[in-house]
């Protein structure tokens, strides 16, 4: 949209006799801000390349967002195991793979 189209699009804009100037100034500020944001993004990416995250956090544990435990917990929540079993029952059913092993189908009588 052009400045003229914008200025006539709402009657409220009529109260600003310098609308065109304000709009031009705003566009210039937005362009400057975009350049700053792009520079910050580039610097942040470079920082992470030069300073990779360690495998363990400060307490010696794997980072949660990349851990296998996070994915396993998501599966348990999707299967609503937290509503079906107590914590102790879940801990007792953890198999060698680290997954709660539950028999889902029953054969027999």
N, CA, C and O of each residue as an XYZ file, in Angstrom:
436
protein
N       0.835     -1.188      0.000
C       0.000      0.000      0.000
C       0.878      1.250      0.000
O       1.940      1.283      0.622
N       0.427      2.239     -0.687
C       1.156      3.504     -0.705
C       0.794      4.324      0.528
O      -0.182      4.023      1.215
N       1.567      5.343      0.800
C       1.308      6.215      1.950
C      -0.050      6.882      1.799
O      -0.791      7.030      2.771
N      -0.368      7.278      0.588
C      -1.654      7.946      0.349
C      -2.812      6.992      0.636
O      -3.792      7.381      1.271
N      -2.706      5.746      0.173
C      -3.758      4.753      0.419
C      -3.927      4.503      1.920
O      -5.043      4.381      2.426
N      -2.812      4.433      2.604
C      -2.880      4.204      4.054
C      -3.508      5.403      4.753
O      -4.362      5.235      5.623
N      -3.092      6.608      4.381
C      -3.595      7.808      5.063
C      -5.101      8.011      4.877
O      -5.750      8.611      5.733
N      -5.655      7.527      3.786
C      -7.097      7.677      3.574
C      -7.878      6.440      4.024
O      -9.108      6.424      3.962
N      -7.170      5.411      4.473
C      -7.850      4.167      4.844
C      -8.638      4.274      6.143
O      -9.590      3.523      6.352
N      -8.254      5.197      7.015
C      -8.978      5.380      8.276
C      -9.141      6.863      8.559
O      -8.203      7.637      8.368
N     -10.299      7.262      9.004
C     -10.527      8.684      9.278
C      -9.657      9.218     10.427
O      -9.398     10.419     10.495
N      -9.212      8.353     11.312
C      -8.381      8.787     12.443
C      -7.074      9.420     11.967
O      -6.513     10.280     12.645
N      -6.595      8.992     10.803
C      -5.324      9.504     10.305
C      -5.421     10.966      9.869
O      -4.397     11.632      9.726
N      -6.628     11.469      9.657
C      -6.812     12.858      9.231
C      -6.313     13.847     10.276
O      -5.956     14.976      9.939
N      -6.286     13.441     11.520
C      -5.870     14.352     12.586
C      -4.348     14.564     12.616
O      -3.847     15.376     13.394
N      -3.630     13.841     11.778
C      -2.179     13.973     11.722
C      -1.770     14.631     10.404
O      -1.655     13.948      9.386
N      -1.552     15.935     10.410
C      -1.210     16.620      9.157
C       0.154     16.176      8.605
O       0.408     16.303      7.407
N       1.012     15.666      9.463
C       2.331     15.211      9.020
C       2.396     13.686      8.892
O       3.452     13.081      9.076
N       1.269     13.088      8.581
C       1.194     11.632      8.497
C       2.244     11.062      7.553
O       2.904     10.076      7.882
N       2.401     11.668      6.392
C       3.361     11.161      5.396
C       4.782     11.183      5.961
O       5.551     10.243      5.759
N       5.121     12.254      6.666
C       6.458     12.346      7.267
C       6.623     11.286      8.355
O       7.652     10.613      8.422
N       5.606     11.140      9.202
C       5.674     10.135     10.278
C       5.829      8.723      9.695
O       6.594      7.902     10.201
N       5.093      8.472      8.636
C       5.149      7.160      8.006
C       6.539      6.904      7.423
O       7.087      5.813      7.578
N       7.099      7.895      6.763
C       8.435      7.771      6.180
C       9.465      7.531      7.282
O      10.327      6.662      7.153
N       9.373      8.301      8.361
C      10.295      8.128      9.487
C      10.175      6.731     10.094
O      11.176      6.106     10.447
N       8.951      6.258     10.207
C       8.724      4.922     10.768
C       9.358      3.846      9.885
O      10.011      2.932     10.388
N       9.166      3.956      8.588
C       9.757      2.979      7.662
C      11.280      2.969      7.782
O      11.902      1.908      7.757
N      11.875      4.154      7.912
C      13.342      4.238      8.043
C      13.793      3.577      9.349
O      14.788      2.854      9.362
N      13.077      3.817     10.430
C      13.438      3.209     11.716
C      13.302      1.694     11.678
O      14.122      0.969     12.243
N      12.263      1.228     11.010
C      12.052     -0.221     10.902
C      13.204     -0.852     10.117
O      13.678     -1.929     10.480
N      13.653     -0.207      9.063
C      14.775     -0.733      8.276
C      16.050     -0.788      9.114
O      16.801     -1.760      9.038
N      16.295      0.246      9.906
C      17.468      0.257     10.790
C      17.354     -0.871     11.809
O      18.325     -1.577     12.079
N      16.170     -1.032     12.367
C      15.942     -2.093     13.357
C      16.151     -3.475     12.726
O      16.742     -4.353     13.355
N      15.682     -3.676     11.513
C      15.876     -4.960     10.821
C      17.361     -5.267     10.653
O      17.795     -6.402     10.853
N      18.134     -4.248     10.283
C      19.575     -4.451     10.124
C      20.216     -4.856     11.448
O      21.078     -5.733     11.482
N      19.796     -4.219     12.533
C      20.331     -4.559     13.857
C      19.959     -5.989     14.245
O      20.789     -6.729     14.774
N      18.729     -6.368     13.986
C      18.268     -7.718     14.315
C      19.039     -8.758     13.502
O      19.465     -9.779     14.043
N      19.215     -8.504     12.222
C      19.966     -9.436     11.373
C      21.407     -9.576     11.845
O      21.963    -10.675     11.847
N      22.011     -8.452     12.246
C      23.383     -8.483     12.767
C      23.428     -9.286     14.069
O      24.337    -10.095     14.260
N      22.460     -9.075     14.965
C      22.396     -9.825     16.221
C      22.226    -11.320     15.962
O      22.879    -12.143     16.605
N      21.355    -11.670     15.026
C      21.146    -13.085     14.686
C      22.439    -13.714     14.179
O      22.800    -14.822     14.576
N      23.127    -12.999     13.301
C      24.382    -13.500     12.750
C      25.414    -13.692     13.865
O      26.106    -14.710     13.907
N      25.515    -12.718     14.760
C      26.464    -12.821     15.869
C      26.104    -13.971     16.814
O      26.993    -14.667     17.306
N      24.819    -14.173     17.069
C      24.389    -15.262     17.952
C      24.738    -16.613     17.330
O      25.231    -17.504     18.021
N      24.487    -16.769     16.039
C      24.828    -18.025     15.361
C      26.323    -18.291     15.435
O      26.748    -19.418     15.689
N      27.117    -17.253     15.215
C      28.567    -17.407     15.279
C      29.003    -17.784     16.700
O      29.904    -18.604     16.876
N      28.371    -17.193     17.699
C      28.699    -17.520     19.089
C      28.468    -19.005     19.358
O      29.312    -19.670     19.959
N      27.326    -19.522     18.914
C      27.026    -20.938     19.149
C      27.951    -21.862     18.361
O      28.240    -22.972     18.806
N      28.415    -21.416     17.201
C      29.376    -22.221     16.440
C      30.710    -22.266     17.188
O      31.341    -23.319     17.286
N      31.128    -21.121     17.710
C      32.417    -21.041     18.400
C      32.364    -21.571     19.830
O      33.400    -21.908     20.403
N      31.168    -21.649     20.411
C      31.016    -22.096     21.797
C      29.944    -23.173     21.890
O      28.862    -22.919     22.418
N      30.227    -24.372     21.384
C      29.207    -25.424     21.415
C      28.881    -25.830     22.855
O      29.719    -25.724     23.751
N      27.674    -26.285     23.051
C      27.220    -26.696     24.375
C      27.853    -28.039     24.733
O      27.980    -28.924     23.887
N      28.249    -28.175     26.001
C      28.821    -29.441     26.450
C      27.725    -30.505     26.482
O      26.536    -30.189     26.451
N      28.141    -31.765     26.545
C      27.155    -32.842     26.580
C      26.407    -32.876     27.907
O      25.258    -33.314     27.964
N      27.054    -32.417     28.969
C      26.442    -32.440     30.300
C      26.245    -31.015     30.805
O      26.998    -30.106     30.456
N      25.218    -30.840     31.631
C      24.991    -29.526     32.212
C      25.937    -29.301     33.406
O      26.788    -30.145     33.685
N      25.794    -28.190     34.094
C      26.685    -27.853     35.207
C      26.600    -28.853     36.350
O      27.540    -28.985     37.134
N      25.486    -29.552     36.447
C      25.305    -30.532     37.523
C      25.750    -31.937     37.114
O      25.655    -32.873     37.908
N      26.236    -32.087     35.876
C      26.742    -33.371     35.424
C      25.712    -34.270     34.773
O      25.969    -35.450     34.537
N      24.540    -33.713     34.480
C      23.483    -34.493     33.837
C      23.368    -34.094     32.369
O      23.754    -32.987     31.994
N      22.834    -34.999     31.531
C      22.595    -34.607     30.125
C      21.577    -33.465     30.059
O      20.693    -33.364     30.909
N      21.708    -32.626     29.064
C      20.745    -31.537     28.873
C      19.380    -32.137     28.566
O      19.272    -33.066     27.765
N      18.341    -31.610     29.199
C      17.000    -32.184     29.103
C      16.462    -32.172     27.678
O      15.901    -33.166     27.217
N      16.628    -31.056     26.982
C      16.009    -30.930     25.659
C      16.598    -31.873     24.616
O      15.995    -32.074     23.562
N      17.758    -32.452     24.887
C      18.353    -33.381     23.933
C      18.491    -34.793     24.507
O      19.100    -35.662     23.884
N      17.930    -35.015     25.683
C      18.114    -36.314     26.331
C      17.106    -37.357     25.841
O      16.015    -37.025     25.377
N      17.497    -38.607     25.956
C      16.613    -39.720     25.599
C      15.427    -39.756     26.569
O      14.316    -40.136     26.199
N      15.688    -39.353     27.818
C      14.638    -39.382     28.836
C      13.452    -38.497     28.455
O      12.305    -38.843     28.739
N      13.719    -37.370     27.821
C      12.640    -36.464     27.415
C      11.701    -37.157     26.432
O      10.480    -37.077     26.568
N      12.277    -37.837     25.443
C      11.461    -38.543     24.452
C      10.671    -39.678     25.097
O       9.508    -39.905     24.763
N      11.314    -40.387     26.023
C      10.626    -41.485     26.702
C       9.465    -40.952     27.544
O       8.391    -41.553     27.578
N       9.683    -39.832     28.216
C       8.612    -39.235     29.015
C       7.451    -38.801     28.124
O       6.289    -38.984     28.485
N       7.762    -38.227     26.960
C       6.697    -37.830     26.026
C       5.841    -39.036     25.642
O       4.615    -38.941     25.591
N       6.497    -40.180     25.369
C       5.756    -41.393     25.006
C       4.884    -41.861     26.170
O       3.731    -42.250     25.978
N       5.445    -41.820     27.377
C       4.674    -42.244     28.549
C       3.452    -41.354     28.755
O       2.375    -41.847     29.091
N       3.611    -40.048     28.555
C       2.486    -39.122     28.721
C       1.456    -39.349     27.618
O       0.254    -39.325     27.882
N       1.916    -39.570     26.380
C       0.986    -39.847     25.273
C       0.177    -41.113     25.554
O      -1.003    -41.189     25.211
N       0.808    -42.096     26.172
C       0.122    -43.346     26.520
C      -0.638    -43.245     27.843
O      -1.243    -44.217     28.296
N      -0.602    -42.069     28.452
C      -1.308    -41.776     29.714
C      -0.910    -42.732     30.847
O      -1.730    -43.094     31.691
N       0.358    -43.128     30.844
C       0.824    -44.025     31.901
C       0.780    -43.357     33.271
O       0.602    -44.029     34.286
N       0.941    -42.040     33.301
C       0.903    -41.319     34.570
C      -0.481    -41.368     35.223
O      -0.612    -41.104     36.418
N      -1.510    -41.704     34.444
C      -2.858    -41.832     34.999
C      -3.193    -43.279     35.334
O      -4.097    -43.550     36.125
N      -2.455    -44.209     34.725
C      -2.749    -45.628     34.901
C      -1.915    -46.272     36.006
O      -2.329    -47.261     36.611
N      -0.728    -45.697     36.267
C       0.198    -46.342     37.187
C       0.783    -45.322     38.155
O       0.806    -44.121     37.887
N       1.253    -45.834     39.285
C       1.977    -44.972     40.212
C       3.425    -44.888     39.752
O       3.857    -45.676     38.911
N       4.167    -43.949     40.293
C       5.574    -43.799     39.944
C       6.344    -45.077     40.256
O       7.184    -45.511     39.468
N       6.057    -45.673     41.400
C       6.764    -46.888     41.800
C       6.491    -48.028     40.817
O       7.405    -48.763     40.443
N       5.227    -48.171     40.400
C       4.880    -49.222     39.434
C       5.614    -49.005     38.107
O       6.087    -49.960     37.490
N       5.704    -47.756     37.677
C       6.400    -47.459     36.430
C       7.886    -47.800     36.558
O       8.474    -48.377     35.644
N       8.487    -47.445     37.688
C       9.909    -47.720     37.881
C      10.183    -49.222     37.881
O      11.225    -49.663     37.396
N       9.266    -49.995     38.416
C       9.458    -51.443     38.474
C       9.326    -52.090     37.097
O       9.867    -53.173     36.879
N       8.622    -51.455     36.171
C       8.389    -52.038     34.847
C       9.364    -51.537     33.785
O       9.222    -51.878     32.611
N      10.350    -50.735     34.179
C      11.313    -50.231     33.204
C      12.205    -51.379     32.759
O      12.836    -52.047     33.578
N      12.249    -51.593     31.467
C      13.054    -52.680     30.905
C      14.481    -52.236     30.629
O      14.868    -51.120     30.975
N      15.253    -53.101     30.012
C      16.656    -52.804     29.718
C      16.802    -51.652     28.724
O      17.838    -50.988     28.691
N      15.772    -51.415     27.918
C      15.821    -50.324     26.944
C      15.530    -48.974     27.585
O      15.696    -47.937     26.943
N      15.095    -48.974     28.850
C      14.739    -47.728     29.518
C      13.294    -47.344     29.313
O      12.853    -46.299     29.791
N      12.548    -48.181     28.604
C      11.143    -47.906     28.316
C      10.277    -48.726     29.270
O      10.592    -49.875     29.580
N       9.192    -48.124     29.728
C       8.249    -48.850     30.574
C       7.599    -49.917     29.709
O       6.919    -49.615     28.729
N       7.819    -51.167     30.088
C       7.286    -52.273     29.308
C       5.969    -52.739     29.904
O       5.931    -53.242     31.027
N       4.900    -52.572     29.157
C       3.571    -52.932     29.629
C       2.935    -53.873     28.608
O       3.025    -53.659     27.399
N       2.309    -54.890     29.112
C       1.609    -55.811     28.232
C       0.291    -55.150     27.854
O      -0.544    -54.869     28.713
N       0.113    -54.907     26.559
C      -1.084    -54.190     26.112
C      -2.198    -55.117     25.645
O      -3.361    -54.715     25.617
N      -1.866    -56.339     25.280
C      -2.914    -57.266     24.861
C      -2.773    -58.550     25.674
O      -1.668    -58.986     25.995
N      -3.897    -59.128     25.990
C      -3.901    -60.325     26.820
C      -4.389    -61.497     25.987
O      -5.398    -61.408     25.286
N      -3.659    -62.585     26.078
C      -4.036    -63.800     25.357
C      -4.548    -64.815     26.365
O      -4.074    -64.862     27.500
N      -5.460    -65.581     25.977
C      -5.960    -66.603     26.889
C      -7.455    -66.467     27.073
O      -8.150    -65.869     26.251
N      -7.941    -67.037     28.172
C      -9.371    -67.146     28.427
C     -10.152    -66.011     27.973
O     -11.372    -65.996     28.137
